[in-house]
């Protein structure tokens, strides 16, 4: 627990407990903080394959056939039942 956490607790409950007292009580109660794992830092890289932008963000279509073509080409990948990306 940080000092600001203890100040917030004291303010919320209108008390004036020392941080050592709160630490002692949490240890007696068997409470422990959940510590998250650090996420790995990834290096930015250039993509190996870049698809040509044939839509130019124009998602309007004049007829249903063209609309179906636009609908099919907006997906970048599909996850199948076995978990693979196609």
C-alpha positions as CSV (number, residue, x, y, z in Angstrom):
1,X,0.0,0.0,0.0
2,X,1.4,3.3,-1.0
3,X,1.3,6.5,1.2
4,X,-1.5,8.0,-1.0
5,X,-3.6,4.8,-0.6
6,X,-3.4,5.2,3.2
7,X,-4.2,8.9,3.0
8,X,-7.3,8.0,0.8
9,X,-8.4,5.4,3.4
10,X,-8.0,7.8,6.3
11,X,-9.9,10.5,4.4
12,X,-12.7,8.1,3.4
13,X,-13.3,6.7,6.9
14,X,-12.3,9.9,8.7
15,X,-9.5,8.1,10.6
16,X,-5.9,8.8,11.3
17,X,-4.1,5.4,11.1
18,X,-0.4,5.1,10.6
19,X,0.9,3.1,7.6
20,X,2.7,0.7,9.9
21,X,-0.6,-0.1,11.8
22,X,-2.4,-0.8,8.5
23,X,0.5,-3.0,7.4
24,X,0.4,-5.0,10.7
25,X,-3.4,-5.5,10.5
26,X,-3.3,-6.6,6.9
27,X,-0.6,-9.1,7.7
28,X,-2.6,-10.4,10.7
29,X,-5.7,-10.8,8.4
30,X,-3.6,-12.6,5.8
31,X,-4.3,-10.1,3.1
32,X,-1.9,-9.8,0.2
33,X,-1.8,-7.5,-2.8
34,X,-2.3,-8.9,-6.3
35,X,0.8,-8.1,-8.2
36,X,0.5,-8.2,-11.9
37,X,3.2,-9.5,-14.2
38,X,5.0,-6.9,-16.3
39,X,4.2,-7.0,-20.0
40,X,7.1,-7.6,-22.3
41,X,8.3,-4.7,-24.3
42,X,8.1,-5.3,-28.0
43,X,10.3,-3.7,-30.6
44,X,8.5,-2.0,-33.5
45,X,9.3,-3.6,-36.8
46,X,8.2,-3.1,-40.4
47,X,5.6,-5.7,-41.7
48,X,6.9,-8.3,-44.1
49,X,3.8,-8.2,-46.4
50,X,1.7,-5.1,-46.9
51,X,-1.5,-5.6,-48.9
52,X,-2.4,-3.0,-51.6
53,X,-5.1,-0.6,-50.5
54,X,-7.6,-1.1,-53.3
55,X,-10.6,0.3,-51.4
56,X,-9.0,3.6,-50.4
57,X,-11.5,3.6,-47.4
58,X,-14.4,3.9,-49.8
59,X,-17.0,1.5,-48.5
60,X,-19.9,2.7,-50.6
61,X,-21.3,0.4,-53.3
62,X,-23.7,1.1,-56.1
63,X,-25.2,-2.4,-56.3
64,X,-25.4,-5.5,-54.1
65,X,-22.7,-7.5,-56.0
66,X,-20.2,-4.7,-55.4
67,X,-21.3,-4.5,-51.8
68,X,-20.7,-8.2,-51.3
69,X,-17.2,-7.8,-52.7
70,X,-16.5,-4.9,-50.4
71,X,-17.9,-6.9,-47.4
72,X,-15.6,-9.9,-48.2
73,X,-12.4,-7.8,-48.6
74,X,-12.7,-5.9,-45.4
75,X,-11.6,-8.9,-43.2
76,X,-7.9,-9.2,-42.5
77,X,-8.2,-12.7,-41.1
78,X,-10.7,-15.2,-39.9
79,X,-10.2,-17.4,-36.8
80,X,-11.4,-20.9,-37.5
81,X,-12.6,-23.5,-34.9
82,X,-9.2,-24.9,-34.4
83,X,-7.9,-21.5,-33.4
84,X,-5.8,-20.8,-36.6
85,X,-5.9,-17.5,-38.5
86,X,-6.7,-17.8,-42.2
